[in-house]
Amino acid sequence: MPNTSYPPFTGPELCRYEAHEVVALLKKREVSPRELLDAAFERIETVGPSINATTVTCKDRAYAAAENLDDTEKDNSGWLAGLPIGIKDLTPVAGVRTTFGTKGRAHFVPTESDPLVERLEARGGIVTGKTNTPEFGAGGNTFNDVFGPTLNPWDTTLNAGGSSGGAAASLAAGETWLSHGSDHGGSLRTPAAFCGVVGLRPSPGRAGGASKDAGYFIEGLQGPMARSVRDCALFLDAMAGFEPRFAISYPAPETPFQDAVERVDGKLKIAFTPDLGGISPVDREVEEHLRGTLTLLEKNGASVEETCPELPDLERTYHTLRGIRWATMARRLDPEIRKHFKATLEQNTQMGDALTVNDIADANLNRSTIFNNMVELFRIYDVLALPTVGCMPHPQSEEWVKNVGGQDLTFYMDWLRFAFLSTVTGLPAISVPVGLGPRGLPVGLQLVGKPRGEAGLLAAARAVEIAVGGPLGPIDPNVTNG
């Protein structure tokens, strides 16, 4: 059961349990999918007005799925057995309004689901609805012109992070047990850190891709979010496996990720960088909290050394790769949709259109150098630890953070630089809560793992979770007026 020494939770008792506990109850038929849906929808209706996390529900579809649950994959390690889950509003679910957070698709209802959604439903997941996202997932603050902003359950004046802010807030407030997200520039990791949940950006091909129209991109990925590391491993097992409709997909490992989490060894060799070798500023209060966490890990048997490999032109490389993505997306986009773009999204797209062949060639060369340097680091260390994000949550009314660590920032992605390393290299990364920090708000520690090393990464994250007495939540939203 979750740690109950944190803020109160007054929702349905079933919502308090971790996902793996509920799945065990489902498998023993001690609880039914319908009972879980009742609890989930009750909680969504109760806290929805406070945090605006689940913006579209699909009750009739969900109850019908519960009545017709197909158990042909029940022996799969990722079998969810009728567990309700959330799906981010960038990912189509057949028959469910899917807006991508943009006015140009405000009433779009797809006839087909994304292949990953099909897999999750085949493995016993029941979709409760869609979680909020910024327009086309662009930005670390979840708001859009269709549904408005998602607010942080720990303090509703604050940013819940983005772009999977709806998923993270929904988990933190106990609306559901597992929630799907996606990540390019920290879109899984930043909201996980701000809302006190776990967010894993997997290796490219591990859990599907960004979309069928951009099947060869390895920068924008889908992945699991949960309240605990063990639940995150369960959700990754449900997502993993070869999918021929995803060009970069590959088979799941023979050993489930949940097994790795159960074989935790606190004797980790950790490389730690507080600022990515000077690339990313960090507020002192965040750095001090993370250093305290590393001290706890050392007491549990870990060795920690402050070091960082050379990361030549990491920031420029990331932005080039991001520009390629937006230019590609806009290539066949209906102008009637693009005309609604917020200013920062249009800026991203124009930057992509302006890229030269030399820019792209340099990015590919630089990312290879950075990857090779990381592989050398992993000859000595198990993981690279760093902040998930360099600051605590700012007010939601600030679209993006303009000063971190005393440094003034000029571009809306500047405050998210800690996310760039995993995206550029294709290495898996996870944000795990490390207790409550300044002002009683959660803090996230990011761990970057070895190539296709999700098993070891999850085991390391579980060791961190144990050291800090996690997981957190769920909680009742702390509704404040600033």
C-alpha positions, 0 to 999 in steps of 0.5 A, spaced: 500 500 500 502 507 498 505 511 504 499 514 508 503 519 511 503 524 506 496 529 504 490 525 505 486 521 500 478 521 501 476 517 495 474 510 494 478 505 497 480 501 491 483 508 488 488 508 494 491 501 492 497 500 487 495 497 480 499 491 481 495 490 487 488 491 484 490 486 478 492 481 483 485 482 486 482 482 479 485 475 477 483 472 484 476 475 482 476 479 489 474 485 485 470 486 478 472 491 473 465 494 473 467 495 481 473 499 479 470 503 473 465 505 478 470 507 483 474 511 477 469 515 474 466 517 481 473 519 483 474 523 476 467 526 477 469 528 484 476 531 483 475 533 475 473 540 477 479 541 481 485 539 476 482 538 469 486 532 468 481 527 464 478 531 459 474 526 456 470 520 459 467 514 455 463 510 460 459 506 456 465 504 452 468 502 458 463 498 461 461 494 455 469 492 455 468 490 462 462 486 460 466 483 454 473 482 457 477 477 452 482 473 456 485 470 451 492 473 453 491 472 460 498 468 461 502 474 458 506 478 464 503 484 462 495 482 463 491 487 466 485 483 467 480 489 467 484 494 470 482 501 468 487 506 464 487 513 462 490 514 454 493 521 453 489 525 448 494 525 442 493 518 441 487 515 438 482 511 441 476 508 436 470 511 438 472 516 443 473 524 442 481 525 440 483 532 440 490 533 440 489 539 444 488 543 438 481 547 436 482 544 429 481 537 431 476 539 437 471 534 435 475 529 431 472 522 433 477 516 430 474 510 427 481 506 429 485 506 435 492 507 435 496 500 435 498 501 442 491 502 445 489 496 441 495 492 445 493 494 452 486 493 451 487 486 448 491 485 454 486 487 459 486 494 460 479 498 460 480 505 457 476 510 462 478 516 457 483 521 455 488 525 459 489 533 457 495 535 453 498 541 450 497 543 443 500 537 439 504 535 446 508 541 445 511 544 451 512 543 459 505 546 461 499 542 460 493 547 457 490 548 450 484 552 447 479 546 447 479 544 455 483 549 458 489 548 463 490 542 467 492 543 475 497 540 479 494 536 485 499 538 490 497 545 489 492 547 484 495 554 482 501 550 480 504 547 473 502 540 473 508 539 467 507 537 460 505 534 455 503 528 459 500 533 465 493 530 465 496 523 466 500 525 471 495 529 475 490 524 474 495 518 477 496 523 483 489 524 485 487 517 484 483 517 478 486 511 475 491 506 477 495 507 470 496 512 465 499 512 458 503 518 456 508 520 451 515 523 451 520 528 446 522 533 450 521 530 457 513 530 456 513 523 461 518 525 465 517 533 467 509 532 469 512 525 473 516 530 477 512 535 478 506 531 480 510 526 484 509 519 480 513 515 476 514 516 468 518 512 464 521 514 457 523 507 454 528 505 448 525 507 441 521 501 439 520 498 446 512 501 447 510 503 440 512 509 436 509 516 436 504 515 430 504 511 424 505 517 419 512 518 423 514 511 424 521 511 423 522 517 428 525 515 434 525 521 438 517 522 440 515 515 444 510 512 448 511 510 455 508 508 462 506 512 467 504 510 474 504 511 482 510 506 483 516 503 480 513 496 480 506 499 477 510 502 472 514 495 470 507 492 470 505 497 465 511 496 461 510 489 460 503 490 458 506 495 452 512 491 450 512 486 444 513 486 437 508 490 433 509 490 425 505 496 424 511 500 428 517 500 423 522 500 429 518 495 434 522 489 437 520 483 441 519 484 449 524 480 453 523 473 455 524 476 462 518 480 465 520 487 467 516 486 473 521 480 475 527 486 475 523 490 480 523 484 485 530 483 484 533 490 487 540 491 489 542 497 493 549 497 491 548 501 485 554 505 481 551 511 480 554 517 476 551 524 478 551 530 474 547 536 477 547 540 471 549 536 465 556 538 465 554 546 465 549 545 460 542 546 464 541 550 470 538 548 476 535 551 482 539 550 489 533 548 493 532 542 487 540 540 487 540 540 495 534 535 495 537 531 490 544 531 494 540 529 500 537 523 496 544 520 494 546 520 501 540 516 503 542 511 497 549 511 499 547 509 506 543 503 502 550 501 499 550 505 493 556 508 491 556 515 488 561 519 483 559 526 481 561 526 473 558 527 466 561 525 460 562 530 454 556 532 451 558 536 444 552 540 442 547 536 446 542 542 446 543 544 438 542 537 436 536 536 440 533 542 437 535 540 430 531 533 431 525 536 434 525 541 428 525 535 423 519 532 427 515 538 427 517 540 419 515 533 418 508 533 421 506 540 418 508 537 411 501 534 410 497 538 415 491 541 413 492 549 413 485 549 417 489 546 423 495 549 423 492 556 423 490 555 430 497 553 432 499 557 439 505 561 438 511 557 440 508 551 436 508 555 430 515 557 432 518 550 432 515 548 426 518 554 422 525 552 425 524 546 422 522 548 416 529 552 416 533 547 417 539 545 412 542 539 410 548 541 414 544 542 420 541 535 420 548 531 418 551 535 424 545 533 429 546 525 426 554 526 427 553 529 434 548 524 437 552 518 435 558 521 439 554 523 445 551 516 445 558 513 444 560 517 450 554 514 454 556 507 453 563 509 455 560 511 462 556 505 463 562 501 463 563 503 470 556 506 472 549 502 472 546 509 471 547 516 470 543 520 475 540 528 474 535 532 476 528 531 472 527 538 471 531 544 474 526 547 478 520 546 482 513 547 479 512 554 477 505 558 477 500 554 471 499 561 469 507 562 466 507 558 460 514 556 461 519 558 466 524 564 464 529 563 470 532 557 473 538 557 477 539 565 477 540 564 469 535 568 465 532 563 459 530 566 452 526 560 449 520 556 451 524 549 451 530 552 455 528 550 462 527 543 460 534 541 458 535 535 463 530 531 458 534 532 452 540 527 453 535 521 453 531 523 447 538 525 443 541 518 445 535 513 445 537 511 452 531 509 456 530 514 462 525 514 468 523 520 473 522 517 480 519 521 486 524 522 491 520 525 497 517 531 498 521 537 498 521 545 498 514 547 500 511 540 501 512 539 493 514 532 490 521 532 487 523 527 481 530 524 480 531 522 473 535 516 472 538 514 465 539 507 463 544 503 458 541 501 451 535 497 451 536 497 459 529 498 462 530 492 466 536 495 470 533 502 470 527 500 473 531 496 478 535 502 480 529 506 480 526 501 485 532 502 489 531 509 489 524 508 491 525 504 497 531 509 500 526 515 500 520 511 503 516 511 497 511 511 493 507 517 494 500 518 494 494 518 491 492 525 494 486 529 495 487 536 490 490 541 495 485 547 492 489 554 493 487 561 490 495 563 490 
